Amino acid sequence: MSLNIEKFSYISRISLSESEKNEIKRNISNILDYISILQKVNIKNNYKENKNKNIFRNFSENIEFDKSFLLKNAPFPVENFFAVPTMLKRS
């Protein structure tokens, strides 16, 4: 694969010295070589299934609570709601 660094520098609107062009060309070439090595790696069937499961609670359950019971235990109930302290000041 040929790398046209002049075209890249023109598109990106930067000016490069010859040493910078050579360095960028070498770096890009190294990156592309590494990618070609990665493409050859066989990753099929190289993974293990994650068998961790939540044993504490089934999240698909719909649990309903008695509203009066919950409000009875609230520190500051207001009508049918929980009252909470103000955290932010209005400006």
LUMLUMSE-297194 format. One record per residue (C-alpha): z, y, x; residue in three letters. Coordinates in steps of 0.2 Angstrom, whole numbers. Example, Ala and Ser with C-alpha at 12.3 -4.5 7.8 and 13.67 -1.06 7.14 Angstrom:
REC:Z:Y:X:type
REC:39:-22:62:ALA $
REC:36:-5:68:SER $
//
This chain:
REC:Z:Y:X:type
REC:0:0:0:MET $
REC:-5:17:7:SER $
REC:7:31:5:LEU $
REC:0:48:3:ASN $
REC:15:59:8:ILE $
REC:4:75:7:GLU $
REC:1:72:-11:LYS $
REC:19:69:-14:PHE $
REC:24:85:-5:SER $
REC:10:95:-15:TYR $
REC:16:88:-32:ILE $
REC:34:92:-28:SER $
REC:30:109:-21:ARG $
REC:39:106:-4:ILE $
REC:32:109:13:SER $
REC:35:95:26:LEU $
REC:33:95:45:SER $
REC:25:80:53:GLU $
REC:41:72:58:SER $
REC:48:74:41:GLU $
REC:32:66:33:LYS $
REC:34:51:45:ASN $
REC:52:49:41:GLU $
REC:49:49:22:ILE $
REC:34:37:24:LYS $
REC:45:25:34:ARG $
REC:59:27:21:ASN $
REC:48:24:7:ILE $
REC:40:9:15:SER $
REC:57:1:19:ASN $
REC:62:4:0:ILE $
REC:45:-4:-6:LEU $
REC:48:-19:6:ASP $
REC:65:-22:0:TYR $
REC:59:-21:-18:ILE $
REC:45:-34:-14:SER $
REC:59:-46:-7:ILE $
REC:69:-44:-23:LEU $
REC:54:-48:-33:GLN $
REC:53:-65:-25:LYS $
REC:71:-70:-29:VAL $
REC:73:-83:-43:ASN $
REC:87:-77:-55:ILE $
REC:84:-89:-69:LYS $
REC:99:-100:-72:ASN $
REC:109:-91:-58:ASN $
REC:122:-84:-70:TYR $
REC:138:-91:-77:LYS $
REC:142:-89:-95:GLU $
REC:157:-78:-98:ASN $
REC:169:-89:-107:LYS $
REC:183:-75:-109:ASN $
REC:187:-74:-127:LYS $
REC:200:-63:-137:ASN $
REC:213:-76:-143:ILE $
REC:225:-63:-150:PHE $
REC:216:-56:-165:ARG $
REC:200:-59:-175:ASN $
REC:192:-41:-177:PHE $
REC:181:-47:-191:SER $
REC:197:-47:-203:GLU $
REC:199:-33:-215:ASN $
REC:218:-30:-215:ILE $
REC:224:-19:-229:GLU $
REC:241:-11:-230:PHE $
REC:251:-4:-244:ASP $
REC:249:15:-242:LYS $
REC:267:19:-249:SER $
REC:275:7:-236:PHE $
REC:265:16:-222:LEU $
REC:270:33:-228:LEU $
REC:288:28:-230:LYS $
REC:289:25:-211:ASN $
REC:279:40:-206:ALA $
REC:290:54:-198:PRO $
REC:282:68:-208:PHE $
REC:273:62:-223:PRO $
REC:264:76:-234:VAL $
REC:259:70:-251:GLU $
REC:247:55:-247:ASN $
REC:244:59:-229:PHE $
REC:252:58:-212:PHE $
REC:257:75:-205:ALA $
REC:255:77:-186:VAL $
REC:260:91:-175:PRO $
REC:247:105:-171:THR $
REC:240:101:-154:MET $
REC:227:116:-153:LEU $
REC:230:134:-156:LYS $
REC:218:144:-167:ARG $
REC:211:159:-158:SER $
//
